[in-house]
Amino acid sequence: QEVLAPLQGGVCAIKVSVGQKVKKGDVLLLIEAMKLENEVPATVEGIVKEIKVSTGASVNNGDVLIVLG
């Protein structure tokens, strides 16, 4: 299950690590857009398999941020 960027912006914080178990609704990371921090929640329950972005990275709408397994 891929977690996609809901909007364009900059990754300002990553709240999970690889191997961590998450529940649906848990905040995975924060994206700053127009001076607002937007929470990106887990869409399903699972384990963080891969984090495809780093803090400070710019992302576009639809980019893969995190892979859950």
Residue pairs with C-beta under 8 A, 6 or more apart in sequence:
1 43
1 44
1 46
1 67
1 68
1 69
2 64
2 66
2 67
2 68
3 28
3 40
3 42
3 43
3 64
3 65
3 66
3 67
3 68
4 62
4 63
4 64
4 65
5 31
5 40
5 59
5 60
5 61
5 62
5 63
5 64
5 65
6 31
6 38
6 40
6 61
7 31
7 33
7 38
7 61
8 33
8 58
8 59
8 60
8 61
9 31
9 32
9 33
9 34
9 38
9 58
9 59
10 31
10 32
10 33
10 56
10 57
10 58
10 59
11 29
11 30
11 31
11 32
11 53
11 54
11 55
11 56
11 57
11 58
11 59
11 65
12 30
12 31
12 32
12 37
12 55
12 56
13 29
13 30
13 37
13 55
14 28
14 29
14 51
14 53
14 54
14 55
15 26
15 27
15 28
15 29
15 30
16 22
16 26
16 28
16 29
16 48
16 51
16 66
17 48
17 51
18 48
18 49
18 50
18 51
19 47
19 48
20 47
20 48
21 45
21 46
21 47
21 48
22 28
22 42
22 45
22 46
22 47
22 48
22 68
23 42
23 45
24 41
24 42
24 43
24 44
24 45
25 41
25 42
26 41
26 42
27 39
27 40
27 41
28 40
28 41
28 42
28 48
28 65
28 66
29 40
29 53
29 65
29 66
30 37
30 38
30 39
30 40
31 37
31 38
31 40
31 59
32 38
40 65
42 68
44 68
46 68
46 69
47 68
47 69
48 66
48 67
48 68
49 67
49 68
49 69
50 66
50 67
51 65
51 66
52 63
52 64
52 65
52 66
52 67
53 59
53 63
53 65
53 66
59 65
